[in-house]
Amino acid sequence: MDELDGVDVKELAIHRMVSRLNYSRRCAEASAVQAHMKQGISLAPGMEIGYVIRDA
């Protein structure tokens, strides 16, 4: 963790194409979709999102 202090967050981002907006199971993509929507970012299937997992 200490070594990550100077890292640009863009280098840590995971990029995935969203295939749906509603997930039946808990997963990183579902959490990322919910977080984007909570921030008011419009999403649609086929769009690419980026996210960083801070606490698994």
DACOR-V14323 format. One record per helix or strand of 3 or more residues. SS is the DSSP state (alpha for helix, beta for strand). FROM is the first residue (numbers start at 1). LEN is the number of residues. If there is no record, write none. Layout:
ss->{SS:SS}
from->{FROM:FROM}
len->{LEN:LEN}
This chain:
ss->{alpha:alpha:beta:alpha:beta}
from->{2:9:14:28:48}
len->{3:4:4:11:4}
